[in-house]
Amino acid sequence: LAAAQDAHYWTYGYGPIGQLTEGVLVGGVNDLSAVFYNPAACALMDEPRFVFTLNSIELANIDVPGAAGAGLDFDQMVFDVVPAMVAGHVGDHDSTSNHLAFAFLARHDSDFDLGFSAARVSGSTPDASAGFGRFRQRLVEYWVGGTWSRKIGSRVSVGVSPFFTYRGQRNRRSLSVEAATATTSSAAFVGSETEYNHLGLLGKVGVAWRPGRWELGATVTTGSVGLWGSGKAAFNASASGDGLTPVLAASTQDGLDVTYRSPWSVAAGATRRFTNTAVHLS
């Protein structure tokens, strides 16, 4: 059992300004990325439009020194194209009415493969050893939902965005080691795989206030409530060698219960607009 904070709120930026500012828009969001940053801001926009955020380019280097032992490092360069957001306003934009919008968000989309290999083989000596290891992970998380917002004053509004969430993850790990001398040989293999799929529900509640050049906002994001989940796990290990009793261990488990929890979050932000500049703080 492990607990962790999984970069739950800051993986991707949404909308042209959100991507450039790393999402520091709780106070001053002025496009339909508000369905994520602050749903209350939708009611204060002059003219909300359909938003299709173009794909983002991800470039990262993953380096894990000593992951499989001394001198056995995992490393990989990741270059990927990741989807972001599709959002749109529903119905007419009347400043005195309820405002509705819809959104699809890609919260996570990663696929990486880390590996290493090591060998000591020489024709001048009968002693030889070799090893190979690999770790593969595929992770996706998508949110689909809508937004309701409404003005409660000339410059103040409230809003809520409920989201259905889907998260799927698959991990594969394998390690193979062989050794040989003039009189003996041995080999060992360990492999495991885990996979789960999870559906959940969460919500974001916000308030927005626009007193002149200042734009202020605050949000609360609930933890997720699980609706459905299923997982499976497989394990296999074997060892053999001269003078050793062969060992084989394996198991497969399917239809496992899955619990995935995301944290509650409280955020506040402010934006100060000048003639040609805006400063955002969250």
ABEGO torsion letter per residue (X at the ends): XBBBBAGAAAABBBEAAAAAAGGBAAAABABAAAAAABAAAAAABABBBBBBBBBBBBBBBBBBBGAAEBGBBBBBBBBBBBBBBBBBBBEBBBAABBBBBBBBBBABBBBBBBBBBBBBBBAABABBBBBBBBBBBBBBBBBBBBBBBBBABAABBBBBBBBBBBBBBBBBBBBBBBBBBAABBBBBBBBBBBBBBBBBBBBBBBBBBBBEABBBBBBBBBBBBBABBBBBBBBBBBBBEBGBBBBBBBBBBBGBBBBBBBBBBBBBBBBBBBAABBBBBX
